[in-house]
Every structure is written in C-alpha cells, then in structure tokens.
Amino acid sequence: MQHTDTGIYSPFTFPCGTTVKNRLVKAAMEENMADANLQPDHSLLSLYRYWAHGGVGMIITGNVMVDYHAMTGPGSVVIPANGNLQAFEKWAGVIKSGGAKAIMQLNHPGRQMPREIADRAWAPSAVPLNLGRYSKRFAEPVAMSCDQIHQVTHRFAHAAKRAKMAGFDGVQIHAAHGYLLSQFLSPLSNQRQDEWGGSLINRARLLLNVACQVRATCGNDFVVMIKLNSGDFQRGGFTPQDAAEVVTALERLNIDAIELSGGNYESPAMQGRGEHKAELSDDAYFLSFAKAISETSRIPVMTTGGISLKTTAEKVVQDGCALVGMASALAFTPYLPLKWQQKPDYKGVRPSCNWSDKTLAALVIMAKVRRQLRRLGNDLTTMRHPTSIWSLVLDTLHRRKMTRLYHRFMHSHADDNLMGMKHVTTRCASSHAVSDAPSRDL
C-alpha cells in the first residue's frame, strides 16, 4: 500500500510559473561520462533514465561546462556555443520522460582544474589551492583581466540560452564548492583591488552579472536557480552572513530558487567534512543555514548535503525549505523517493571514508559515487558497500582514459586548439580540457 504524504510529495510552483510534481530533487553530481565530443551519450542517458523514473520532481544535471577550455575534469559535458544540439535534446527528453523537470547546471571551474588537463587556469587572483602535497595536481591560477571576466559572463548567458533551445526547463548557476563564481565570492581566493574584489558587493558582482544576463537572455518563463555556499567553512572565508547578503542582492534579479550547500576542495563541507565540521548538522548538513535564510528571503530555498532518510527530508520542508536536494543517496538508490513511499524507514546510502588524509578521503568518497554512476550508465546494479581502495583505483583508471581521450580531441581540433593557445597568450590564462565515454565498471 502506497504511503501518503502532504509535505515532500506535494507540488511546488516556482516564481516563474513552472510547477514540479513534488519537493524532492536530484541534485548535481559530477559524472565525468561525456562522449568524445564532450556531449551526452548512451551511458549518460541510461543513467538519467533511472532518475527520471525514480520519483523525483526535478533533476539537476551534473555540472555542464560553459567553455571547453575550462573543465572540472576529464569526461565533463560541454554545451557547444553553436551547432547541433541533438544530444542535449535527447538528454532533456530522457530527464522529462517520467514527469520531472529538467534543469541544466552550468559551471566554470576556475582554479579547481586538474593539471593533467591544463597547466594554467583563470581565477580571480593568482592564489593557488592549498591542499598540501596535492596542491601541484591543479593548474596554476592566473588572475583574470576585466575583459576575461566579461567573457565568462557572456558564456554563462549563452550556455543558458542553448539549454533552453535544447528543451531544458531551466538552469542552475553553480556558485558554490570553490568553483570560479565561488572563488570570486571568497576573500581567501579573491584578493583583487578593483571593482571585482574587496567589498562583498564587489566580490559578488560577477555572480550578479551572470544571473542578470541569464534571466535577460532566457526570459521570465524559464527557471533560473543559483547554487550558493552557505559558507566556505574556512577561517577568513565566505561566511553565512555573507551568504545572506548575497541572497538579498539576488532577490532583485528575479531568481527562482537558491540551493544552499557549502565548502570547497580545501574544506569539503559538502561531504560533511572540513575545518568546521562541528557547525554542520548530522543529517542535512546545511539545514540550519538554509532555515535562517528561508525565514528572511523571498527566494525559495533548497538545501542539499547528507540527506538519506525520509524523516530528514520531511524536516527540511517543515523547517521552511521549498525543495529537498539529494545527490549521493540517489547514486546508490536512484528510485529512493519511490522506495520511501513503500518503506518510509528505508535509509539511503551515505558513502564514507575514515582515512586520516582528508584530501584523499574526499577523493575516495567521490570515487565511490562516480563508480555507482558508471554502473547505472552501464545498466549494472549499484553496490551498497563498495570498497575504498578499489573504488579509487577504478576512478583513477577511468580518469586516465578520459584524459587520453581529451588529448585526442585536442589533436583532432587543431585549429580550435591554436585559437585557445592564442587566447592564453593574449588574455593571461586559460584552461584546456575535454572528455569521453565511461569505462565499463566492476
């Protein structure tokens, strides 16, 4: 007998007029499963088909790059600036096949780009990642010129327009987890002395410009979401008070929802880890911050992080959040919302790793999640308790394969590559990357 619920299974209507069938959202995860042309292929479509028929009301894609010179890692999807959108139309169609709304997450990595695919990366300031012995695994950050900052703004807006053309119901602008827009927000990574740095309003200028241009480009009937850190959870970084002020500034820009998360590569609070772990809730890491903002903001709030129980999801809605985001739990149990309707006490999987090296432990957790995503993409069952070491080995092998395919792509696009190199020389810095189809996982 189906379990009834008047909270998380009730519909919700965004300010733009779009209605989702329930409050449960598949939040973004980085799949690294693009094909040789950096586009969705059969494996990625197979993965999303599970979520499309798993009971969520809305699906946010893994981060889609706005520039193929700037990648979070090998295997990332890039939405092309022009040309055929057939692969993306298929992707949107699969996502919406079970009644969920399709939202494309748009991202630029900034300095959080692996050195295996680029030596240098655009960033607000030339401040490298501080990851101890792992720091050299990332591209050298070079401060962006004002012209480059405006280029990024236009790329986000154009990518959003292309997403709408492909049939997506909206986009989410990624300004969290230490990627480029988040780097501009944080005084730790943004040490500029011009109009893009210093005061909070200056540090938020890029995000506000991107949000404004996306809305102007895509119109008022399109969902525009922002993913924002509730804090960096680092001493001297972006604070919850800063987040509240940024949300207030975003209220004037007709934003449909704010997803609150937190942390970055240096302090992975999004995994319930980091310097200030004691500030996080046990089950919904950022709920206290989301509740505080929802009490004062006109923008609907969604929070993601650590949610694996139905009772926790219900508490998120009861505490004032409009939407409940789930990521890792849906990698292991893609039909979790349907499962809860039949078995309300069912506990989803929260991957963990107790290794003392916090950076390596964070990599292991991501490797465990991506392993499940590749298995679903290959129509294999997921594993509830994958081993840490074997998951890391498989992920490393997959990334190496994706990196080799990237170099082949760059070789086959020699003219574009030369243009990219000219771009690096004349405009400070760039980053080069690309991807392809996933390895068959075990």
C-alpha positions as CSV (number, residue, x, y, z in Angstrom):
1,M,0.0,0.0,0.0
2,Q,1.4,3.4,-1.0
3,H,2.4,5.7,1.8
4,T,0.7,9.1,1.6
5,D,2.4,12.4,2.4
6,T,1.3,16.0,2.3
7,G,4.8,17.5,2.6
8,I,7.7,16.3,0.4
9,Y,5.3,14.7,-2.1
10,S,3.3,17.9,-2.6
11,P,3.8,20.0,-5.8
12,F,5.7,23.3,-5.8
13,T,5.4,26.3,-8.2
14,F,8.5,28.5,-8.9
15,P,8.0,32.2,-9.2
16,C,8.5,31.9,-12.9
17,G,5.3,29.7,-13.1
18,T,6.9,26.3,-13.6
19,T,5.4,23.6,-11.3
20,V,7.3,20.5,-10.1
21,K,5.2,17.4,-9.0
22,N,7.0,17.1,-5.6
23,R,9.7,18.7,-3.4
24,L,12.4,16.0,-4.0
25,V,15.2,17.0,-6.3
26,K,18.1,15.0,-7.8
27,A,21.0,17.5,-7.0
28,A,24.0,17.8,-9.3
29,M,26.9,15.2,-9.2
30,E,29.9,15.2,-11.4
31,E,29.7,12.1,-13.6
32,N,32.6,12.5,-16.0
33,M,30.7,10.4,-18.5
34,A,30.7,12.6,-21.7
35,D,31.5,11.2,-25.1
36,A,34.4,12.0,-27.4
37,N,32.7,15.3,-28.4
38,L,32.0,16.3,-24.8
39,Q,28.3,15.6,-25.2
40,P,25.9,13.2,-23.5
41,D,26.0,9.7,-25.0
42,H,24.0,6.5,-24.4
43,S,25.6,5.8,-21.0
44,L,24.7,9.2,-19.6
45,L,21.2,8.9,-21.0
46,S,20.8,5.4,-19.4
47,L,21.9,6.8,-16.0
48,Y,19.4,9.7,-16.1
49,R,16.6,7.4,-17.2
50,Y,16.9,5.7,-13.8
51,W,16.4,9.0,-12.0
52,A,13.7,10.1,-14.5
53,H,11.5,7.2,-13.3
54,G,12.7,7.2,-9.7
55,G,10.1,9.5,-8.3
56,V,11.9,12.9,-8.0
57,G,10.1,16.1,-9.1
58,M,13.1,17.8,-10.6
59,I,16.5,16.6,-11.9
60,I,19.6,18.9,-12.0
61,T,22.3,17.7,-14.3
62,G,25.9,17.2,-13.3
63,N,27.9,20.4,-14.0
64,V,27.9,21.3,-17.7
65,M,30.9,23.4,-18.7
66,V,30.3,26.8,-20.4
67,D,33.7,26.6,-22.1
68,Y,35.6,23.6,-23.3
69,H,38.9,25.3,-22.3
70,A,37.7,25.2,-18.6
71,M,36.9,21.8,-17.2
72,T,36.4,20.4,-13.7
73,G,37.9,17.2,-15.0
74,P,38.1,14.8,-18.0
75,G,34.8,13.5,-19.1
76,S,32.8,16.7,-18.3
77,V,30.0,17.6,-20.6
78,V,30.3,20.9,-22.5
79,I,27.3,22.6,-24.2
80,P,28.5,23.8,-27.6
81,A,28.4,27.5,-28.4
82,N,26.8,26.8,-31.8
83,G,25.8,23.9,-34.0
84,N,23.7,20.8,-33.4
85,L,22.0,20.3,-30.0
86,Q,20.5,16.9,-30.8
87,A,22.4,15.1,-27.9
88,F,21.2,17.7,-25.4
89,E,17.6,17.4,-26.8
90,K,17.7,13.7,-26.1
91,W,19.1,14.3,-22.6
92,A,16.3,16.7,-21.8
93,G,13.8,14.3,-23.2
94,V,15.0,11.4,-21.1
95,I,15.0,13.6,-17.9
96,K,11.4,14.7,-18.5
97,S,10.2,11.2,-19.6
98,G,8.9,10.4,-16.1
99,G,7.4,13.8,-15.3
100,A,10.4,15.5,-13.7
101,K,11.5,19.0,-14.7
102,A,15.0,19.2,-16.4
103,I,17.5,21.7,-15.0
104,M,21.0,22.1,-16.5
105,Q,23.7,23.1,-14.1
106,L,26.2,25.5,-15.6
107,N,29.8,25.8,-14.3
108,H,33.3,27.1,-14.8
109,P,36.0,25.6,-12.5
110,G,38.4,28.5,-12.2
111,R,41.5,27.3,-10.3
112,Q,39.9,24.0,-9.4
113,M,41.0,22.4,-12.6
114,P,43.4,19.4,-12.7
115,R,46.9,19.9,-14.0
116,E,46.5,16.7,-16.0
117,I,44.3,18.7,-18.5
118,A,45.7,22.2,-18.2
119,D,48.8,23.9,-16.8
120,R,47.1,27.2,-16.1
121,A,43.6,28.3,-15.2
122,W,41.6,31.5,-15.0
123,A,40.9,32.7,-11.4
124,P,40.1,35.9,-9.6
125,S,43.6,36.1,-8.2
126,A,46.8,34.1,-8.6
127,V,46.1,32.2,-5.3
128,P,46.8,28.5,-5.7
129,L,44.8,25.8,-3.9
130,N,46.2,24.9,-0.5
131,L,46.0,21.1,-0.5
132,G,49.4,20.3,0.9
133,R,51.1,17.6,-1.2
134,Y,48.2,17.6,-3.6
135,S,48.3,21.3,-4.5
136,K,50.6,20.7,-7.5
137,R,47.9,18.4,-9.1
138,F,45.9,21.5,-10.0
139,A,46.5,24.1,-12.7
140,E,48.4,27.3,-11.9
141,P,45.8,30.1,-11.3
142,V,46.3,33.4,-13.2
143,A,44.3,36.5,-12.4
144,M,41.7,37.3,-15.0
145,S,41.5,40.6,-16.8
146,C,38.2,42.6,-16.8
147,D,37.7,41.5,-20.4
148,Q,38.0,37.8,-19.5
149,I,35.5,38.3,-16.6
150,H,33.0,39.8,-19.1
151,Q,33.7,36.8,-21.5
152,V,32.8,34.4,-18.7
153,T,29.5,36.3,-18.0
154,H,28.5,36.1,-21.7
155,R,29.4,32.4,-21.9
156,F,27.1,31.6,-19.0
157,A,24.3,33.5,-20.6
158,H,24.8,32.0,-24.0
159,A,25.0,28.5,-22.5
160,A,21.7,29.1,-20.7
161,K,20.1,30.2,-24.0
162,R,21.4,27.0,-25.6
163,A,20.0,24.9,-22.8
164,K,16.6,26.4,-23.3
165,M,16.8,25.8,-27.0
166,A,17.5,22.1,-26.2
167,G,14.4,21.8,-24.2
168,F,15.6,22.2,-20.6
169,D,13.1,23.8,-18.2
170,G,15.8,25.9,-16.5
171,V,19.4,26.2,-15.5
172,Q,21.3,26.3,-12.2
173,I,24.3,28.7,-12.0
174,H,27.0,27.0,-9.9
175,A,28.4,29.5,-7.4
176,A,29.4,27.0,-4.7
177,H,32.1,24.4,-3.8
178,G,35.0,26.6,-4.7
179,Y,34.5,26.8,-8.5
180,L,35.0,30.1,-10.3
181,L,32.0,32.1,-9.2
182,S,32.5,30.9,-5.6
183,Q,36.2,31.9,-5.9
184,F,35.1,35.4,-6.6
185,L,32.9,35.4,-3.6
186,S,35.5,34.3,-1.2
187,P,38.1,36.8,0.2
188,L,40.6,33.9,0.5
189,S,40.7,33.3,-3.3
190,N,39.7,36.8,-4.4
191,Q,42.4,39.3,-3.4
192,R,41.6,41.8,-6.2
193,Q,41.7,45.6,-5.6
194,D,39.4,46.6,-8.5
195,E,35.6,46.6,-8.9
196,W,35.7,42.7,-8.8
197,G,37.3,42.4,-5.3
198,G,37.5,43.9,-1.9
199,S,34.0,44.5,-0.5
200,L,31.3,41.8,-0.6
201,I,29.3,43.6,-3.3
202,N,32.4,43.8,-5.5
203,R,33.1,40.1,-4.9
204,A,29.5,39.2,-5.8
205,R,29.5,41.4,-8.9
206,L,30.3,38.5,-11.3
207,L,27.6,36.3,-9.9
208,L,25.0,39.1,-10.0
209,N,26.0,40.0,-13.6
210,V,25.7,36.3,-14.7
211,A,22.3,35.9,-13.0
212,C,21.1,39.1,-14.6
213,Q,22.2,38.2,-18.1
214,V,20.9,34.7,-17.9
215,R,17.4,36.0,-16.9
216,A,17.5,38.7,-19.6
217,T,18.6,36.1,-22.2
218,C,16.2,33.3,-21.3
219,G,13.1,35.3,-20.3
220,N,10.7,35.2,-17.3
221,D,9.2,31.7,-18.1
222,F,12.5,29.9,-17.5
223,V,13.7,28.5,-14.2
224,V,16.9,30.3,-13.0
225,M,18.5,28.8,-9.9
226,I,21.7,29.6,-8.0
227,K,23.8,27.1,-6.1
228,L,25.5,29.1,-3.3
229,N,27.7,28.2,-0.4
230,S,26.2,28.8,3.0
231,G,29.9,29.3,3.8
232,D,33.4,28.2,2.8
233,F,33.9,26.7,6.3
234,Q,37.4,28.1,6.3
235,R,38.8,30.7,8.6
236,G,38.7,34.1,6.8
237,G,36.5,32.8,4.0
238,F,33.0,33.4,2.7
239,T,30.6,33.4,5.8
240,P,26.9,32.6,6.4
241,Q,26.5,36.3,6.9
242,D,28.0,36.9,3.5
243,A,25.7,34.3,2.0
244,A,22.6,36.0,3.5
245,E,23.7,39.4,2.0
246,V,24.3,37.8,-1.4
247,V,20.8,36.2,-1.3
248,T,19.3,39.7,-0.5
249,A,21.1,41.1,-3.6
250,L,19.8,38.2,-5.7
251,E,16.2,39.0,-4.7
252,R,16.2,41.9,-7.1
253,L,17.1,39.7,-10.0
254,N,14.0,37.5,-10.3
255,I,15.8,34.3,-9.2
256,D,13.5,31.2,-8.8
257,A,15.5,29.3,-6.1
258,I,18.7,29.2,-4.1
259,E,20.3,25.9,-3.4
260,L,22.4,26.1,-0.3
261,S,25.5,23.9,0.1
262,G,29.0,24.6,1.4
263,G,32.7,24.0,1.3
264,N,35.3,23.5,-1.5
265,Y,38.2,21.3,-2.4
266,E,40.2,22.6,0.6
267,S,37.4,22.2,3.1
268,P,34.9,19.6,1.8
269,A,31.9,20.6,3.9
270,M,29.6,19.3,1.1
271,Q,30.7,15.8,2.3
272,G,30.2,16.6,6.0
273,R,33.9,17.1,6.5
274,G,36.3,20.0,6.8
275,E,37.8,22.6,9.2
276,H,34.4,23.5,10.8
277,K,32.6,20.1,10.7
278,A,31.0,20.9,14.2
279,E,29.0,23.7,12.5
280,L,27.2,21.2,10.3
281,S,24.0,19.2,11.0
282,D,24.4,15.4,11.2
283,D,21.7,14.5,8.6
284,A,21.1,17.6,6.5
285,Y,24.5,19.4,6.7
286,F,23.4,22.9,5.9
287,L,19.8,22.9,7.2
288,S,20.4,25.4,10.0
289,F,21.8,27.9,7.5
290,A,19.0,27.2,4.9
291,K,16.4,27.7,7.6
292,A,17.8,31.0,8.6
293,I,17.8,32.3,5.1
294,S,14.4,30.9,4.2
295,E,13.0,32.9,7.2
296,T,14.2,36.2,5.7
297,S,14.4,35.8,1.9
298,R,11.6,35.9,-0.7
299,I,13.5,33.5,-2.8
300,P,12.6,29.8,-2.4
301,V,15.4,27.8,-0.7
302,M,16.6,24.3,-1.4
303,T,19.3,22.6,0.6
304,T,21.5,19.6,-0.2
305,G,24.0,17.5,1.7
306,G,23.8,14.3,3.7
307,I,20.0,13.7,3.2
308,S,19.3,9.9,3.1
309,L,16.3,9.5,5.4
310,K,12.6,10.3,4.6
311,T,12.3,11.9,8.1
312,T,15.2,14.2,7.3
313,A,13.7,15.2,4.0
314,E,10.4,16.0,5.8
315,K,12.2,18.1,8.4
316,V,13.9,20.1,5.6
317,V,10.4,21.1,4.3
318,Q,9.0,21.6,7.8
319,D,11.9,24.0,8.5
320,G,10.9,26.2,5.6
321,C,12.8,25.0,2.6
322,A,10.8,24.7,-0.5
323,L,12.9,21.8,-2.0
324,V,15.0,18.9,-0.8
325,G,18.1,18.1,-2.7
326,M,19.7,14.7,-2.7
327,A,22.8,13.5,-4.5
328,S,24.9,10.6,-3.2
329,A,21.9,8.8,-1.9
330,L,20.4,8.8,-5.4
331,A,23.6,7.5,-6.9
332,F,23.3,4.3,-4.7
333,T,19.4,4.1,-4.8
334,P,18.1,6.0,-7.9
335,Y,14.5,5.2,-7.0
336,L,14.8,6.3,-3.4
337,P,11.6,8.6,-3.4
338,L,9.5,5.6,-4.6
339,K,11.2,3.4,-2.1
340,W,10.2,5.7,0.7
341,Q,6.6,5.6,-0.4
342,Q,6.6,1.8,0.1
343,K,9.1,1.7,3.0
344,P,9.2,5.0,4.9
345,D,12.0,3.9,7.2
346,Y,14.4,2.9,4.4
347,K,17.8,4.5,4.9
348,G,19.7,5.6,1.8
349,V,23.4,5.1,1.5
350,R,25.8,7.9,2.6
351,P,29.3,6.9,1.3
352,S,32.1,7.5,3.8
353,C,35.8,7.0,4.2
354,N,37.7,7.2,7.5
355,W,41.2,7.6,6.1
356,S,43.2,10.2,8.1
357,D,44.3,12.0,4.9
358,K,41.2,14.3,4.5
359,T,42.0,15.2,0.9
360,L,42.4,11.6,-0.2
361,A,39.3,10.6,1.8
362,A,37.3,13.2,-0.1
363,L,38.6,11.7,-3.3
364,V,37.6,8.3,-2.2
365,I,34.0,9.4,-1.4
366,M,33.7,11.0,-4.9
367,A,35.2,7.9,-6.4
368,K,32.6,5.7,-4.7
369,V,29.8,7.9,-6.0
370,R,31.1,8.0,-9.6
371,R,31.6,4.3,-9.5
372,Q,27.8,3.9,-8.9
373,L,27.0,6.4,-11.7
374,R,29.1,4.5,-14.2
375,R,27.5,1.2,-13.1
376,L,24.0,2.6,-13.7
377,G,25.1,4.1,-17.0
378,N,26.2,0.5,-18.0
379,D,22.9,-0.9,-16.7
380,L,24.5,-2.7,-13.8
381,T,23.2,-2.8,-10.2
382,T,24.7,-0.5,-7.7
383,M,26.8,-1.6,-4.7
384,R,25.7,-0.6,-1.2
385,H,29.2,-1.1,0.3
386,P,31.9,-0.5,-2.3
387,T,35.5,-0.8,-1.0
388,S,37.5,2.4,-0.8
389,I,40.7,1.3,-2.4
390,W,39.1,-0.5,-5.4
391,S,36.8,2.5,-6.0
392,L,39.8,4.8,-6.0
393,V,41.7,2.6,-8.4
394,L,38.8,2.3,-10.8
395,D,38.2,6.0,-10.7
396,T,41.9,6.7,-11.4
397,L,41.9,4.4,-14.4
398,H,38.7,6.0,-15.7
399,R,40.2,9.5,-15.4
400,R,43.4,8.4,-17.2
401,K,41.3,7.1,-20.0
402,M,39.3,10.3,-20.2
403,T,42.5,12.4,-20.2
404,R,43.9,10.4,-23.1
405,L,40.7,10.9,-25.0
406,Y,40.9,14.6,-24.2
407,H,44.3,14.9,-25.8
408,R,43.0,13.0,-28.9
409,F,40.1,15.5,-29.1
410,M,42.5,18.5,-28.9
411,H,44.7,16.9,-31.6
412,S,41.7,16.4,-33.9
413,H,40.6,20.0,-33.3
414,A,44.0,21.5,-34.0
415,D,42.6,24.8,-35.3
416,D,40.4,25.3,-32.2
417,N,43.4,24.4,-30.1
418,L,45.6,27.0,-31.8
419,M,42.8,29.6,-31.1
420,G,42.8,28.5,-27.5
421,M,46.5,28.9,-27.2
422,K,46.3,32.4,-28.7
423,H,43.6,33.1,-26.1
424,V,46.0,32.0,-23.4
425,T,48.8,34.2,-24.7
426,T,46.9,37.4,-25.3
427,R,44.5,37.3,-22.4
428,C,46.5,36.0,-19.4
429,A,45.5,32.4,-19.0
430,S,43.1,29.7,-20.0
431,S,42.5,26.0,-19.3
432,H,42.2,23.2,-21.7
433,A,40.2,20.0,-21.2
434,V,37.7,17.6,-22.5
435,S,36.3,14.1,-22.2
436,D,34.6,11.0,-23.5
437,A,32.6,7.9,-22.7
438,P,32.9,5.9,-19.5
439,S,34.9,2.7,-18.9
440,R,32.9,-0.4,-18.2
441,D,32.9,-0.5,-14.4
442,L,33.0,-3.5,-12.0
